[in-house]
Amino acid sequence: MVEDFGRMTVKQFQTALSSSSPTPGGGSASGLVLGNAAALTCMVCDLTTSNPKWKDGWAAAEKIQSIAIPILLDSIELANADSLAFEDVMKSWKLPKNNKEEEELRKEKIEEASLNAALAPLEIAIKSAEILELLPELAEKGNPNAITDVAVAALLSHASSRGALYNVRINLLDLERPDLNKKINKINTQIDSNLEKTLSIVEKSLNSVD
């Protein structure tokens, strides 16, 4: 039974993550990293809209925050969903296979559970990519005193998306889903591009201070 990660302290989650139990694992960890990326994004937006000095960036910050807040609120549930989906995979592998009918049913349940276990982290990857897509603009128009927080948000969202996609891939190993493999490649290209854009803006800003 997966415990609701939202009811855990940080220490409790880390203890669970470091245990020999397969859940929580990399997918759920990616979900919580997504939450941290979204939270940092919201923080920079607040630091922008709360200061008249950065009024030119208010509209952008408000728009970005309106997208980031729902993702932040969903991140723990996405982490929970990943662990629940993988527990179903483990249960399906334990189904009996004493005759042909049981073997066929077991195979069907394994494939069904594996697909669900791929779709759960895929949602984390998609949401992480959505956060990262916001960050070049936030780096350009947000409070420049918090630009390194934008950089951290970018690194976290990239790691969350890439990590979640690895979990998608391993659960698709025995499934023929070229559509999902195509989506994985598209997301990887997108997040690499947006990370590079964001960090380039951050580096330019920091170097201009030197």
N, C-alpha and C positions, 0 to 999 in steps of 0.2 A: 504494500500500500504506500503510495507516494504521499508524503506530507506536503501540505501547501507551503511552498517556499516563502510566500509572503508573510507567513506567521513565524518564520525563523529569524533569529538574529544572524548577523553576518558570520559570526563565529560558528554558530550551529550549522549554517549552510556549508561553510568551508570544511567543517568536521565531516559532514555527510559526503561532501565531494571527495574528500581524501580517503574515504573508507573503501573496502573491497566491493561494496555494492555497485552494480553497473549503473544504478540511478541514484542521484543525479550524475550525469556525465557531461561530455563536451557540449552537447546540444543545449542542455539546460544552463550550463555555464555561459554559453553564448547568448542565451536569452537575458540573463541578468547583466551581462556586459552591455547588451543593447539598451537596457534600462539606464545604465550609468551614462552611456553616450547621449541618450535623449535628455537625461536630467542636466547634464552639463550644457547641452544646447539651450535648454530652457533658462538656465542660470545666466548665460551670456545674453540672451534676449532680455531678461529682467534687468541686467546691469546696463543695457542699452536704453530701454524705454523709461527707466527710472531717473535718467539724467538728461536734462535739457541740452546739455553740451553735445549730445549725440542724436539730436532731434532728426537729423537727415536720415538716420538709420531706423527710426521708429517703425515706419510702415513695413519695412522688410522684416524687422525683428518680430513684430506682431503677427505677420503672416507665417513666419517660420515657427513661432511658438504654437500657433494654432494647429500646426501639423504635428509638432513634436510631443505636445501634451498627451494626446490620445495614445501615441506609441509608448510613451513612458508608462501610462496607466495599464496598457496591455502587456507589458514586457514580462511581468511575473507569471501571468496566465500562460503566456507562450512558453516560458520555461517549464511550468507545470505540465503543459500539454506534451512537450517533448518527452519527459520522463514517463508519463502515462502511456504514451504510444509505444515506447520501447519496452515497457513492462508487458504489454500485450504481445510483442514479438517473442519475448522469453516464454510466456505462457503457451503460445502456439507451438513452440518447439517441444514442449512437454506433452503434447497431445498423443494419445495412443496410436500405434501403427501395427496392430496385430493382424490386420487383414487388408485386402486391397481397398475396400471402402474407407476404412480408417486412414489409410495412407493418402488416398486422394483428398479426403476432407482435411487432413493435417496439412498437406501441401497447399491447398486452397487458403487455409487460415494463415499459414506462414506468409504467403504472397500478399494477402490482404493486410496483415499486420505490418509487413515490411514497407508496403506502400504508404500506409498511414504514418509509419515512423520516419519516412522520407519527407512527407508533406509537412509534418510539424516543424522540423528545423528549416524547411524551405520558407515557411512563413516568417521565421526569425530573420533569415537572410534577406528577404524582401523588405521587411521593415527597417533593417539595418541600412540597406541600400538607400531607402527613402530618407533616412536621417542624413546619411553622408551626402546625398544630392543637395541638401539644403546648405551645407557648410561653406562652399566657396562664397556664396552670397553673404553669409553671416560674417565670414572672415573679412570681406570687403567693406561691409556696411555697419557691422556691430561695433560695440565699444572696444577700441583698440587696446585698452588696458587688459582686456580679457582674451586677447587673440591667441594666447598659448592654451587657453581652455578650449578654444575652438579646435586647435591642433590635437589636443588629447581626445576630444569628442570624435574627431575624424579617425584617429588611430583606433579608438575603441570600436567605432561602428564598422570600420573595415575588418578588424579582427573578428568581431561578432558575425559579420556576414560570411567571411571566408571560413571561419570555424564551423558555422552552421551548414555551409555547403559541403564541407567534408563529411558531415554526418548524413546529409542527403545522399551523397555518392555511395557511401558504404551500405546504406539500406537499399540502394537500387542495384547492387551488384548482380543479383540473380533475377532481375526484372528487365524486361524489354520496354524501356520508356524513353525513346529518342527525344520526345517532346520535352521531357524534364531535363535531359542532358543538355539540350539546346538552351533551355532557360538558365541552367547553371552557368554555361559559358557566357551568356549575355550578362548575367549579374556580375560575374567576375571581371569582365571587361569594364562594366560601368563603375564598379567600386574602385578599381585601380585608377581609372581616369579621374574620378572625383577626389580621391585621396591626393593624387598628384597636384590637381588644381588647388586644393585647399592648402596643402603644405607649401606650395610655391608662393601663395599670397602671404602666408604666415612668415616664411623666410624673408620675403621682400620687406615686410613690415619691420621685422626685427633688425634686419641689416641696415635699414634706413635710420635706425636709432643710434647705431654704432658711430 
